[in-house]
Structures are given as C-alpha cells and as structure tokens.
C-alpha cells in the first residue's frame, strides 16, 4: 500500500492569470487619474462616475487599482480626465 502512494505525482498548481483590462492588455497595477474638466452641464451619470472615482474638483488626482471596473468608469468620462499609468 505504501508503494501505491509513493508512485503518484503531486498535483500541479495552476499559475495565477495576470489581470487584464477591457482591451485585453495586462494591468499595470495602479493608474493615476486627474480631473481636468468641469462636470457642469454634463449628464448626471458622468457626474456620478466622477464621484465614484473619488474626483470632485478640478486638478484633483487619485491613484486607483487598475481593474476592469475602474477602466470602464474611466472610459465613460475620459474626456474629463487625464490618465497616467503608475508602477
């Protein structure tokens, strides 16, 4: 019986998949977003998206996790933001 257990190889562990963005590129980890335009006169959903990103005043910046959810929010209001990748 001991011989049967010794012959079995250990199960392999799967390597973790790298995080990807909506475009299929690997995520860098963090992204810095800066509000460069006012939400005055914009649609309600755009104002809410800026608040969701933690932005509410011009030239205010936030460093956020680079996840598909955050990338989707950035895509909705990209005309109001400046986006920089950080390490």
PDB file of N, CA, C and O in Angstrom:
ATOM      1  N   UNK A   1       0.817  -1.175   0.000  1.00  0.00           N
ATOM      2  CA  UNK A   1       0.000   0.000   0.000  1.00  0.00           C
ATOM      3  C   UNK A   1       0.873   1.256   0.000  1.00  0.00           C
ATOM      4  O   UNK A   1       0.512   2.246  -0.637  1.00  0.00           O
ATOM      5  N   UNK A   2       1.983   1.240   0.680  1.00  0.00           N
ATOM      6  CA  UNK A   2       2.893   2.373   0.701  1.00  0.00           C
ATOM      7  C   UNK A   2       3.480   2.612  -0.684  1.00  0.00           C
ATOM      8  O   UNK A   2       3.776   3.753  -1.037  1.00  0.00           O
ATOM      9  N   UNK A   3       3.653   1.568  -1.463  1.00  0.00           N
ATOM     10  CA  UNK A   3       4.201   1.695  -2.812  1.00  0.00           C
ATOM     11  C   UNK A   3       3.235   2.433  -3.725  1.00  0.00           C
ATOM     12  O   UNK A   3       3.674   3.185  -4.595  1.00  0.00           O
ATOM     13  N   UNK A   4       1.927   2.238  -3.553  1.00  0.00           N
ATOM     14  CA  UNK A   4       0.926   2.892  -4.395  1.00  0.00           C
ATOM     15  C   UNK A   4       0.940   4.403  -4.174  1.00  0.00           C
ATOM     16  O   UNK A   4       0.864   5.161  -5.141  1.00  0.00           O
ATOM     17  N   UNK A   5       1.035   4.853  -2.938  1.00  0.00           N
ATOM     18  CA  UNK A   5       1.045   6.273  -2.627  1.00  0.00           C
ATOM     19  C   UNK A   5       2.320   6.953  -3.110  1.00  0.00           C
ATOM     20  O   UNK A   5       2.284   8.114  -3.517  1.00  0.00           O
ATOM     21  N   UNK A   6       3.433   6.254  -3.069  1.00  0.00           N
ATOM     22  CA  UNK A   6       4.709   6.827  -3.483  1.00  0.00           C
ATOM     23  C   UNK A   6       4.772   7.037  -4.980  1.00  0.00           C
ATOM     24  O   UNK A   6       5.521   7.900  -5.438  1.00  0.00           O
ATOM     25  N   UNK A   7       4.019   6.287  -5.759  1.00  0.00           N
ATOM     26  CA  UNK A   7       4.080   6.365  -7.220  1.00  0.00           C
ATOM     27  C   UNK A   7       3.287   7.535  -7.773  1.00  0.00           C
ATOM     28  O   UNK A   7       3.526   7.944  -8.909  1.00  0.00           O
ATOM     29  N   UNK A   8       2.359   8.083  -7.017  1.00  0.00           N
ATOM     30  CA  UNK A   8       1.524   9.169  -7.517  1.00  0.00           C
ATOM     31  C   UNK A   8       2.277  10.499  -7.455  1.00  0.00           C
ATOM     32  O   UNK A   8       2.828  10.850  -6.412  1.00  0.00           O
ATOM     33  N   UNK A   9       2.302  11.239  -8.567  1.00  0.00           N
ATOM     34  CA  UNK A   9       2.947  12.558  -8.529  1.00  0.00           C
ATOM     35  C   UNK A   9       2.046  13.554  -7.796  1.00  0.00           C
ATOM     36  O   UNK A   9       0.828  13.388  -7.735  1.00  0.00           O
ATOM     37  N   UNK A  10       2.663  14.570  -7.255  1.00  0.00           N
ATOM     38  CA  UNK A  10       1.909  15.615  -6.551  1.00  0.00           C
ATOM     39  C   UNK A  10       1.083  16.402  -7.566  1.00  0.00           C
ATOM     40  O   UNK A  10       1.549  16.634  -8.682  1.00  0.00           O
ATOM     41  N   UNK A  11      -0.119  16.812  -7.209  1.00  0.00           N
ATOM     42  CA  UNK A  11      -0.933  17.598  -8.151  1.00  0.00           C
ATOM     43  C   UNK A  11      -0.284  18.945  -8.439  1.00  0.00           C
ATOM     44  O   UNK A  11       0.322  19.556  -7.559  1.00  0.00           O
ATOM     45  N   UNK A  12      -0.417  19.395  -9.668  1.00  0.00           N
ATOM     46  CA  UNK A  12       0.158  20.679 -10.073  1.00  0.00           C
ATOM     47  C   UNK A  12      -0.774  21.817  -9.705  1.00  0.00           C
ATOM     48  O   UNK A  12      -1.996  21.701  -9.791  1.00  0.00           O
ATOM     49  N   UNK A  13      -0.173  22.907  -9.298  1.00  0.00           N
ATOM     50  CA  UNK A  13      -0.961  24.105  -9.022  1.00  0.00           C
ATOM     51  C   UNK A  13      -0.970  24.974 -10.262  1.00  0.00           C
ATOM     52  O   UNK A  13       0.044  25.101 -10.948  1.00  0.00           O
ATOM     53  N   UNK A  14      -2.107  25.567 -10.548  1.00  0.00           N
ATOM     54  CA  UNK A  14      -2.217  26.451 -11.706  1.00  0.00           C
ATOM     55  C   UNK A  14      -1.604  27.802 -11.389  1.00  0.00           C
ATOM     56  O   UNK A  14      -1.728  28.315 -10.276  1.00  0.00           O
ATOM     57  N   UNK A  15      -0.946  28.363 -12.376  1.00  0.00           N
ATOM     58  CA  UNK A  15      -0.390  29.703 -12.215  1.00  0.00           C
ATOM     59  C   UNK A  15      -1.523  30.720 -12.274  1.00  0.00           C
ATOM     60  O   UNK A  15      -2.472  30.549 -13.038  1.00  0.00           O
ATOM     61  N   UNK A  16      -1.430  31.757 -11.486  1.00  0.00           N
ATOM     62  CA  UNK A  16      -2.453  32.800 -11.478  1.00  0.00           C
ATOM     63  C   UNK A  16      -2.425  33.563 -12.798  1.00  0.00           C
ATOM     64  O   UNK A  16      -1.358  33.887 -13.320  1.00  0.00           O
ATOM     65  N   UNK A  17      -3.600  33.842 -13.324  1.00  0.00           N
ATOM     66  CA  UNK A  17      -3.688  34.618 -14.560  1.00  0.00           C
ATOM     67  C   UNK A  17      -3.409  36.082 -14.258  1.00  0.00           C
ATOM     68  O   UNK A  17      -3.859  36.594 -13.233  1.00  0.00           O
ATOM     69  N   UNK A  18      -2.674  36.765 -15.133  1.00  0.00           N
ATOM     70  CA  UNK A  18      -2.461  38.196 -14.903  1.00  0.00           C
ATOM     71  C   UNK A  18      -3.762  38.962 -15.117  1.00  0.00           C
ATOM     72  O   UNK A  18      -4.570  38.594 -15.969  1.00  0.00           O
ATOM     73  N   UNK A  19      -3.959  40.010 -14.357  1.00  0.00           N
ATOM     74  CA  UNK A  19      -5.155  40.834 -14.510  1.00  0.00           C
ATOM     75  C   UNK A  19      -5.120  41.513 -15.872  1.00  0.00           C
ATOM     76  O   UNK A  19      -4.062  41.940 -16.334  1.00  0.00           O
ATOM     77  N   UNK A  20      -6.272  41.610 -16.506  1.00  0.00           N
ATOM     78  CA  UNK A  20      -6.337  42.255 -17.810  1.00  0.00           C
ATOM     79  C   UNK A  20      -7.346  43.382 -17.784  1.00  0.00           C
ATOM     80  O   UNK A  20      -8.273  43.386 -16.974  1.00  0.00           O
ATOM     81  N   UNK A  21      -7.160  44.332 -18.672  1.00  0.00           N
ATOM     82  CA  UNK A  21      -8.102  45.438 -18.797  1.00  0.00           C
ATOM     83  C   UNK A  21      -9.136  45.085 -19.851  1.00  0.00           C
ATOM     84  O   UNK A  21      -9.079  44.006 -20.443  1.00  0.00           O
ATOM     85  N   UNK A  22     -10.065  45.972 -20.087  1.00  0.00           N
ATOM     86  CA  UNK A  22     -11.116  45.725 -21.069  1.00  0.00           C
ATOM     87  C   UNK A  22     -10.550  45.537 -22.475  1.00  0.00           C
ATOM     88  O   UNK A  22     -11.178  44.883 -23.307  1.00  0.00           O
ATOM     89  N   UNK A  23      -9.394  46.089 -22.747  1.00  0.00           N
ATOM     90  CA  UNK A  23      -8.788  45.954 -24.071  1.00  0.00           C
ATOM     91  C   UNK A  23      -7.966  44.682 -24.196  1.00  0.00           C
ATOM     92  O   UNK A  23      -7.433  44.398 -25.268  1.00  0.00           O
ATOM     93  N   UNK A  24      -7.852  43.903 -23.111  1.00  0.00           N
ATOM     94  CA  UNK A  24      -7.120  42.659 -23.153  1.00  0.00           C
ATOM     95  C   UNK A  24      -5.662  42.789 -22.776  1.00  0.00           C
ATOM     96  O   UNK A  24      -4.941  41.792 -22.756  1.00  0.00           O
ATOM     97  N   UNK A  25      -5.211  43.994 -22.477  1.00  0.00           N
ATOM     98  CA  UNK A  25      -3.821  44.198 -22.084  1.00  0.00           C
ATOM     99  C   UNK A  25      -3.659  43.880 -20.599  1.00  0.00           C
ATOM    100  O   UNK A  25      -4.609  43.994 -19.825  1.00  0.00           O
ATOM    101  N   UNK A  26      -2.454  43.482 -20.210  1.00  0.00           N
ATOM    102  CA  UNK A  26      -2.201  43.197 -18.806  1.00  0.00           C
ATOM    103  C   UNK A  26      -2.248  44.482 -17.987  1.00  0.00           C
ATOM    104  O   UNK A  26      -1.779  45.533 -18.424  1.00  0.00           O
ATOM    105  N   UNK A  27      -2.816  44.378 -16.805  1.00  0.00           N
ATOM    106  CA  UNK A  27      -2.931  45.533 -15.924  1.00  0.00           C
ATOM    107  C   UNK A  27      -1.581  45.862 -15.303  1.00  0.00           C
ATOM    108  O   UNK A  27      -0.815  44.966 -14.949  1.00  0.00           O
ATOM    109  N   UNK A  28      -1.298  47.142 -15.176  1.00  0.00           N
ATOM    110  CA  UNK A  28      -0.025  47.586 -14.604  1.00  0.00           C
ATOM    111  C   UNK A  28      -0.081  47.623 -13.080  1.00  0.00           C
ATOM    112  O   UNK A  28       0.964  47.701 -12.433  1.00  0.00           O
ATOM    113  N   UNK A  29      -1.250  47.571 -12.507  1.00  0.00           N
ATOM    114  CA  UNK A  29      -1.377  47.595 -11.058  1.00  0.00           C
ATOM    115  C   UNK A  29      -2.091  48.827 -10.555  1.00  0.00           C
ATOM    116  O   UNK A  29      -3.092  48.718  -9.847  1.00  0.00           O
ATOM    117  N   UNK A  30      -1.593  49.997 -10.909  1.00  0.00           N
ATOM    118  CA  UNK A  30      -2.192  51.258 -10.453  1.00  0.00           C
ATOM    119  C   UNK A  30      -2.328  52.210 -11.634  1.00  0.00           C
ATOM    120  O   UNK A  30      -1.581  52.134 -12.610  1.00  0.00           O
ATOM    121  N   UNK A  31      -3.290  53.095 -11.521  1.00  0.00           N
ATOM    122  CA  UNK A  31      -3.493  54.116 -12.541  1.00  0.00           C
ATOM    123  C   UNK A  31      -3.802  55.430 -11.830  1.00  0.00           C
ATOM    124  O   UNK A  31      -4.581  55.458 -10.878  1.00  0.00           O
ATOM    125  N   UNK A  32      -3.186  56.520 -12.296  1.00  0.00           N
ATOM    126  CA  UNK A  32      -3.422  57.834 -11.714  1.00  0.00           C
ATOM    127  C   UNK A  32      -4.357  58.602 -12.631  1.00  0.00           C
ATOM    128  O   UNK A  32      -4.081  58.752 -13.821  1.00  0.00           O
ATOM    129  N   UNK A  33      -5.463  59.088 -12.083  1.00  0.00           N
ATOM    130  CA  UNK A  33      -6.421  59.876 -12.854  1.00  0.00           C
ATOM    131  C   UNK A  33      -6.506  61.266 -12.255  1.00  0.00           C
ATOM    132  O   UNK A  33      -6.537  61.430 -11.035  1.00  0.00           O
ATOM    133  N   UNK A  34      -6.542  62.268 -13.127  1.00  0.00           N
ATOM    134  CA  UNK A  34      -6.641  63.664 -12.714  1.00  0.00           C
ATOM    135  C   UNK A  34      -7.805  64.293 -13.454  1.00  0.00           C
ATOM    136  O   UNK A  34      -7.920  64.153 -14.671  1.00  0.00           O
ATOM    137  N   UNK A  35      -8.667  64.983 -12.730  1.00  0.00           N
ATOM    138  CA  UNK A  35      -9.798  65.660 -13.352  1.00  0.00           C
ATOM    139  C   UNK A  35      -9.295  66.952 -13.985  1.00  0.00           C
ATOM    140  O   UNK A  35      -8.687  67.783 -13.311  1.00  0.00           O
ATOM    141  N   UNK A  36      -9.552  67.120 -15.291  1.00  0.00           N
ATOM    142  CA  UNK A  36      -9.065  68.299 -15.999  1.00  0.00           C
ATOM    143  C   UNK A  36     -10.198  69.142 -16.576  1.00  0.00           C
ATOM    144  O   UNK A  36      -9.939  70.206 -17.139  1.00  0.00           O
ATOM    145  N   UNK A  37     -11.442  68.696 -16.450  1.00  0.00           N
ATOM    146  CA  UNK A  37     -12.579  69.457 -16.966  1.00  0.00           C
ATOM    147  C   UNK A  37     -13.723  69.390 -15.962  1.00  0.00           C
ATOM    148  O   UNK A  37     -13.831  68.447 -15.178  1.00  0.00           O
ATOM    149  N   UNK A  38     -14.558  70.395 -16.003  1.00  0.00           N
ATOM    150  CA  UNK A  38     -15.674  70.511 -15.073  1.00  0.00           C
ATOM    151  C   UNK A  38     -16.856  69.643 -15.501  1.00  0.00           C
ATOM    152  O   UNK A  38     -17.111  69.489 -16.695  1.00  0.00           O
ATOM    153  N   UNK A  39     -17.585  69.069 -14.521  1.00  0.00           N
ATOM    154  CA  UNK A  39     -18.794  68.315 -14.858  1.00  0.00           C
ATOM    155  C   UNK A  39     -20.031  69.202 -15.024  1.00  0.00           C
ATOM    156  O   UNK A  39     -21.129  68.691 -15.248  1.00  0.00           O
ATOM    157  N   UNK A  40     -19.866  70.530 -14.916  1.00  0.00           N
ATOM    158  CA  UNK A  40     -21.005  71.427 -15.070  1.00  0.00           C
ATOM    159  C   UNK A  40     -21.559  71.290 -16.487  1.00  0.00           C
ATOM    160  O   UNK A  40     -20.816  71.365 -17.466  1.00  0.00           O
ATOM    161  N   UNK A  41     -22.864  71.089 -16.580  1.00  0.00           N
ATOM    162  CA  UNK A  41     -23.515  70.945 -17.870  1.00  0.00           C
ATOM    163  C   UNK A  41     -23.420  69.552 -18.454  1.00  0.00           C
ATOM    164  O   UNK A  41     -23.869  69.336 -19.580  1.00  0.00           O
ATOM    165  N   UNK A  42     -22.850  68.598 -17.732  1.00  0.00           N
ATOM    166  CA  UNK A  42     -22.706  67.220 -18.207  1.00  0.00           C
ATOM    167  C   UNK A  42     -23.878  66.380 -17.722  1.00  0.00           C
ATOM    168  O   UNK A  42     -24.631  66.795 -16.841  1.00  0.00           O
ATOM    169  N   UNK A  43     -24.021  65.214 -18.296  1.00  0.00           N
ATOM    170  CA  UNK A  43     -25.081  64.287 -17.908  1.00  0.00           C
ATOM    171  C   UNK A  43     -24.884  63.841 -16.456  1.00  0.00           C
ATOM    172  O   UNK A  43     -23.766  63.845 -15.941  1.00  0.00           O
ATOM    173  N   UNK A  44     -25.974  63.460 -15.812  1.00  0.00           N
ATOM    174  CA  UNK A  44     -25.947  63.034 -14.416  1.00  0.00           C
ATOM    175  C   UNK A  44     -25.031  61.830 -14.213  1.00  0.00           C
ATOM    176  O   UNK A  44     -24.318  61.759 -13.212  1.00  0.00           O
ATOM    177  N   UNK A  45     -25.043  60.878 -15.160  1.00  0.00           N
ATOM    178  CA  UNK A  45     -24.217  59.681 -14.996  1.00  0.00           C
ATOM    179  C   UNK A  45     -22.727  60.032 -15.017  1.00  0.00           C
ATOM    180  O   UNK A  45     -21.926  59.346 -14.383  1.00  0.00           O
ATOM    181  N   UNK A  46     -22.347  61.088 -15.736  1.00  0.00           N
ATOM    182  CA  UNK A  46     -20.944  61.478 -15.778  1.00  0.00           C
ATOM    183  C   UNK A  46     -20.508  62.080 -14.444  1.00  0.00           C
ATOM    184  O   UNK A  46     -19.397  61.823 -13.979  1.00  0.00           O
ATOM    185  N   UNK A  47     -21.377  62.875 -13.831  1.00  0.00           N
ATOM    186  CA  UNK A  47     -21.081  63.422 -12.509  1.00  0.00           C
ATOM    187  C   UNK A  47     -20.939  62.297 -11.487  1.00  0.00           C
ATOM    188  O   UNK A  47     -20.030  62.308 -10.656  1.00  0.00           O
ATOM    189  N   UNK A  48     -21.856  61.319 -11.561  1.00  0.00           N
ATOM    190  CA  UNK A  48     -21.818  60.191 -10.625  1.00  0.00           C
ATOM    191  C   UNK A  48     -20.566  59.348 -10.825  1.00  0.00           C
ATOM    192  O   UNK A  48     -20.000  58.845  -9.855  1.00  0.00           O
ATOM    193  N   UNK A  49     -20.133  59.190 -12.054  1.00  0.00           N
ATOM    194  CA  UNK A  49     -18.927  58.417 -12.339  1.00  0.00           C
ATOM    195  C   UNK A  49     -17.699  59.107 -11.765  1.00  0.00           C
ATOM    196  O   UNK A  49     -16.821  58.448 -11.209  1.00  0.00           O
ATOM    197  N   UNK A  50     -17.628  60.432 -11.895  1.00  0.00           N
ATOM    198  CA  UNK A  50     -16.509  61.175 -11.298  1.00  0.00           C
ATOM    199  C   UNK A  50     -16.486  60.992  -9.782  1.00  0.00           C
ATOM    200  O   UNK A  50     -15.421  60.800  -9.196  1.00  0.00           O
ATOM    201  N   UNK A  51     -17.647  61.050  -9.151  1.00  0.00           N
ATOM    202  CA  UNK A  51     -17.716  60.836  -7.707  1.00  0.00           C
ATOM    203  C   UNK A  51     -17.277  59.423  -7.351  1.00  0.00           C
ATOM    204  O   UNK A  51     -16.599  59.214  -6.345  1.00  0.00           O
ATOM    205  N   UNK A  52     -17.664  58.454  -8.175  1.00  0.00           N
ATOM    206  CA  UNK A  52     -17.261  57.067  -7.954  1.00  0.00           C
ATOM    207  C   UNK A  52     -15.757  56.879  -8.045  1.00  0.00           C
ATOM    208  O   UNK A  52     -15.191  56.020  -7.369  1.00  0.00           O
ATOM    209  N   UNK A  53     -15.115  57.676  -8.876  1.00  0.00           N
ATOM    210  CA  UNK A  53     -13.658  57.634  -8.997  1.00  0.00           C
ATOM    211  C   UNK A  53     -12.974  58.431  -7.888  1.00  0.00           C
ATOM    212  O   UNK A  53     -11.749  58.400  -7.765  1.00  0.00           O
ATOM    213  N   UNK A  54     -13.755  59.139  -7.086  1.00  0.00           N
ATOM    214  CA  UNK A  54     -13.192  59.925  -5.996  1.00  0.00           C
ATOM    215  C   UNK A  54     -12.749  61.308  -6.423  1.00  0.00           C
ATOM    216  O   UNK A  54     -11.926  61.932  -5.753  1.00  0.00           O
ATOM    217  N   UNK A  55     -13.287  61.797  -7.536  1.00  0.00           N
ATOM    218  CA  UNK A  55     -12.922  63.117  -8.049  1.00  0.00           C
ATOM    219  C   UNK A  55     -14.120  64.046  -7.943  1.00  0.00           C
ATOM    220  O   UNK A  55     -15.241  63.652  -8.265  1.00  0.00           O
ATOM    221  N   UNK A  56     -13.892  65.291  -7.488  1.00  0.00           N
ATOM    222  CA  UNK A  56     -14.994  66.238  -7.423  1.00  0.00           C
ATOM    223  C   UNK A  56     -14.550  67.683  -7.640  1.00  0.00           C
ATOM    224  O   UNK A  56     -15.379  68.593  -7.598  1.00  0.00           O
ATOM    225  N   UNK A  57     -13.261  67.907  -7.870  1.00  0.00           N
ATOM    226  CA  UNK A  57     -12.767  69.260  -8.141  1.00  0.00           C
ATOM    227  C   UNK A  57     -11.705  69.191  -9.229  1.00  0.00           C
ATOM    228  O   UNK A  57     -11.044  68.168  -9.408  1.00  0.00           O
ATOM    229  N   UNK A  58     -11.555  70.289  -9.946  1.00  0.00           N
ATOM    230  CA  UNK A  58     -10.551  70.341 -11.000  1.00  0.00           C
ATOM    231  C   UNK A  58      -9.153  70.129 -10.441  1.00  0.00           C
ATOM    232  O   UNK A  58      -8.844  70.553  -9.327  1.00  0.00           O
ATOM    233  N   UNK A  59      -8.325  69.480 -11.216  1.00  0.00           N
ATOM    234  CA  UNK A  59      -6.923  69.192 -10.903  1.00  0.00           C
ATOM    235  C   UNK A  59      -6.731  68.316  -9.673  1.00  0.00           C
ATOM    236  O   UNK A  59      -5.628  68.242  -9.131  1.00  0.00           O
ATOM    237  N   UNK A  60      -7.785  67.658  -9.232  1.00  0.00           N
ATOM    238  CA  UNK A  60      -7.654  66.694  -8.131  1.00  0.00           C
ATOM    239  C   UNK A  60      -7.270  65.342  -8.726  1.00  0.00           C
ATOM    240  O   UNK A  60      -7.824  64.932  -9.747  1.00  0.00           O
ATOM    241  N   UNK A  61      -6.335  64.655  -8.098  1.00  0.00           N
ATOM    242  CA  UNK A  61      -5.837  63.374  -8.606  1.00  0.00           C
ATOM    243  C   UNK A  61      -6.105  62.259  -7.614  1.00  0.00           C
ATOM    244  O   UNK A  61      -6.206  62.487  -6.409  1.00  0.00           O
ATOM    245  N   UNK A  62      -6.218  61.042  -8.145  1.00  0.00           N
ATOM    246  CA  UNK A  62      -6.367  59.846  -7.330  1.00  0.00           C
ATOM    247  C   UNK A  62      -5.543  58.742  -7.969  1.00  0.00           C
ATOM    248  O   UNK A  62      -5.449  58.659  -9.194  1.00  0.00           O
ATOM    249  N   UNK A  63      -4.950  57.900  -7.148  1.00  0.00           N
ATOM    250  CA  UNK A  63      -4.272  56.707  -7.629  1.00  0.00           C
ATOM    251  C   UNK A  63      -5.181  55.538  -7.292  1.00  0.00           C
ATOM    252  O   UNK A  63      -5.489  55.299  -6.124  1.00  0.00           O
ATOM    253  N   UNK A  64      -5.613  54.805  -8.325  1.00  0.00           N
ATOM    254  CA  UNK A  64      -6.597  53.737  -8.167  1.00  0.00           C
ATOM    255  C   UNK A  64      -6.034  52.415  -8.662  1.00  0.00           C
ATOM    256  O   UNK A  64      -5.097  52.390  -9.461  1.00  0.00           O
ATOM    257  N   UNK A  65      -6.607  51.316  -8.186  1.00  0.00           N
ATOM    258  CA  UNK A  65      -6.252  49.992  -8.691  1.00  0.00           C
ATOM    259  C   UNK A  65      -6.675  49.898 -10.155  1.00  0.00           C
ATOM    260  O   UNK A  65      -7.748  50.376 -10.526  1.00  0.00           O
ATOM    261  N   UNK A  66      -5.851  49.297 -10.968  1.00  0.00           N
ATOM    262  CA  UNK A  66      -6.155  49.158 -12.397  1.00  0.00           C
ATOM    263  C   UNK A  66      -6.957  47.880 -12.608  1.00  0.00           C
ATOM    264  O   UNK A  66      -6.403  46.823 -12.909  1.00  0.00           O
ATOM    265  N   UNK A  67      -8.277  47.998 -12.445  1.00  0.00           N
ATOM    266  CA  UNK A  67      -9.179  46.870 -12.621  1.00  0.00           C
ATOM    267  C   UNK A  67     -10.105  47.150 -13.797  1.00  0.00           C
ATOM    268  O   UNK A  67     -10.229  48.299 -14.221  1.00  0.00           O
ATOM    269  N   UNK A  68     -10.758  46.122 -14.332  1.00  0.00           N
ATOM    270  CA  UNK A  68     -11.706  46.352 -15.421  1.00  0.00           C
ATOM    271  C   UNK A  68     -12.833  47.319 -15.035  1.00  0.00           C
ATOM    272  O   UNK A  68     -13.295  48.091 -15.876  1.00  0.00           O
ATOM    273  N   UNK A  69     -13.276  47.284 -13.779  1.00  0.00           N
ATOM    274  CA  UNK A  69     -14.342  48.184 -13.340  1.00  0.00           C
ATOM    275  C   UNK A  69     -13.875  49.636 -13.383  1.00  0.00           C
ATOM    276  O   UNK A  69     -14.599  50.510 -13.861  1.00  0.00           O
ATOM    277  N   UNK A  70     -12.679  49.891 -12.888  1.00  0.00           N
ATOM    278  CA  UNK A  70     -12.144  51.252 -12.891  1.00  0.00           C
ATOM    279  C   UNK A  70     -11.893  51.707 -14.325  1.00  0.00           C
ATOM    280  O   UNK A  70     -12.178  52.854 -14.671  1.00  0.00           O
ATOM    281  N   UNK A  71     -11.364  50.818 -15.160  1.00  0.00           N
ATOM    282  CA  UNK A  71     -11.130  51.170 -16.567  1.00  0.00           C
ATOM    283  C   UNK A  71     -12.438  51.511 -17.282  1.00  0.00           C
ATOM    284  O   UNK A  71     -12.465  52.400 -18.133  1.00  0.00           O
ATOM    285  N   UNK A  72     -13.510  50.817 -16.944  1.00  0.00           N
ATOM    286  CA  UNK A  72     -14.811  51.118 -17.530  1.00  0.00           C
ATOM    287  C   UNK A  72     -15.316  52.488 -17.115  1.00  0.00           C
ATOM    288  O   UNK A  72     -15.889  53.218 -17.923  1.00  0.00           O
ATOM    289  N   UNK A  73     -15.100  52.837 -15.841  1.00  0.00           N
ATOM    290  CA  UNK A  73     -15.508  54.152 -15.360  1.00  0.00           C
ATOM    291  C   UNK A  73     -14.690  55.245 -16.037  1.00  0.00           C
ATOM    292  O   UNK A  73     -15.226  56.288 -16.412  1.00  0.00           O
ATOM    293  N   UNK A  74     -13.393  55.003 -16.192  1.00  0.00           N
ATOM    294  CA  UNK A  74     -12.528  55.974 -16.869  1.00  0.00           C
ATOM    295  C   UNK A  74     -12.979  56.165 -18.312  1.00  0.00           C
ATOM    296  O   UNK A  74     -12.982  57.288 -18.816  1.00  0.00           O
ATOM    297  N   UNK A  75     -13.354  55.095 -18.972  1.00  0.00           N
ATOM    298  CA  UNK A  75     -13.784  55.165 -20.372  1.00  0.00           C
ATOM    299  C   UNK A  75     -15.030  56.041 -20.533  1.00  0.00           C
ATOM    300  O   UNK A  75     -15.172  56.730 -21.544  1.00  0.00           O
ATOM    301  N   UNK A  76     -15.930  56.021 -19.551  1.00  0.00           N
ATOM    302  CA  UNK A  76     -17.169  56.808 -19.632  1.00  0.00           C
ATOM    303  C   UNK A  76     -16.925  58.306 -19.537  1.00  0.00           C
ATOM    304  O   UNK A  76     -17.684  59.097 -20.096  1.00  0.00           O
ATOM    305  N   UNK A  77     -15.862  58.703 -18.827  1.00  0.00           N
ATOM    306  CA  UNK A  77     -15.605  60.129 -18.620  1.00  0.00           C
ATOM    307  C   UNK A  77     -14.192  60.519 -19.049  1.00  0.00           C
ATOM    308  O   UNK A  77     -13.606  61.446 -18.490  1.00  0.00           O
ATOM    309  N   UNK A  78     -13.646  59.818 -20.034  1.00  0.00           N
ATOM    310  CA  UNK A  78     -12.258  60.058 -20.436  1.00  0.00           C
ATOM    311  C   UNK A  78     -12.037  61.472 -20.962  1.00  0.00           C
ATOM    312  O   UNK A  78     -10.910  61.966 -20.932  1.00  0.00           O
ATOM    313  N   UNK A  79     -13.076  62.124 -21.438  1.00  0.00           N
ATOM    314  CA  UNK A  79     -12.953  63.490 -21.940  1.00  0.00           C
ATOM    315  C   UNK A  79     -12.800  64.505 -20.797  1.00  0.00           C
ATOM    316  O   UNK A  79     -12.485  65.670 -21.041  1.00  0.00           O
ATOM    317  N   UNK A  80     -13.022  64.065 -19.555  1.00  0.00           N
ATOM    318  CA  UNK A  80     -12.889  64.939 -18.393  1.00  0.00           C
ATOM    319  C   UNK A  80     -11.627  64.644 -17.584  1.00  0.00           C
ATOM    320  O   UNK A  80     -11.350  65.327 -16.598  1.00  0.00           O
ATOM    321  N   UNK A  81     -10.859  63.629 -17.997  1.00  0.00           N
ATOM    322  CA  UNK A  81      -9.734  63.146 -17.205  1.00  0.00           C
ATOM    323  C   UNK A  81      -8.419  63.142 -17.969  1.00  0.00           C
ATOM    324  O   UNK A  81      -8.393  63.153 -19.200  1.00  0.00           O
ATOM    325  N   UNK A  82      -7.327  63.126 -17.209  1.00  0.00           N
ATOM    326  CA  UNK A  82      -6.009  62.792 -17.731  1.00  0.00           C
ATOM    327  C   UNK A  82      -5.601  61.522 -17.000  1.00  0.00           C
ATOM    328  O   UNK A  82      -5.675  61.467 -15.772  1.00  0.00           O
ATOM    329  N   UNK A  83      -5.171  60.496 -17.738  1.00  0.00           N
ATOM    330  CA  UNK A  83      -4.872  59.193 -17.163  1.00  0.00           C
ATOM    331  C   UNK A  83      -3.389  58.900 -17.347  1.00  0.00           C
ATOM    332  O   UNK A  83      -2.843  59.065 -18.437  1.00  0.00           O
ATOM    333  N   UNK A  84      -2.737  58.458 -16.251  1.00  0.00           N
ATOM    334  CA  UNK A  84      -1.323  58.087 -16.287  1.00  0.00           C
ATOM    335  C   UNK A  84      -1.171  56.724 -15.631  1.00  0.00           C
ATOM    336  O   UNK A  84      -1.769  56.462 -14.588  1.00  0.00           O
ATOM    337  N   UNK A  85      -0.375  55.860 -16.239  1.00  0.00           N
ATOM    338  CA  UNK A  85      -0.089  54.558 -15.628  1.00  0.00           C
ATOM    339  C   UNK A  85       1.040  54.736 -14.615  1.00  0.00           C
ATOM    340  O   UNK A  85       2.021  55.431 -14.879  1.00  0.00           O
ATOM    341  N   UNK A  86       0.890  54.102 -13.459  1.00  0.00           N
ATOM    342  CA  UNK A  86       1.942  54.132 -12.449  1.00  0.00           C
ATOM    343  C   UNK A  86       2.352  52.709 -12.151  1.00  0.00           C
ATOM    344  O   UNK A  86       1.557  51.784 -12.323  1.00  0.00           O
ATOM    345  N   UNK A  87       3.574  52.521 -11.709  1.00  0.00           N
ATOM    346  CA  UNK A  87       4.124  51.189 -11.439  1.00  0.00           C
ATOM    347  C   UNK A  87       3.587  50.607 -10.222  1.00  0.00           C
ATOM    348  O   UNK A  87       3.952  49.489  -9.859  1.00  0.00           O
TER     349      UNK A  87
END
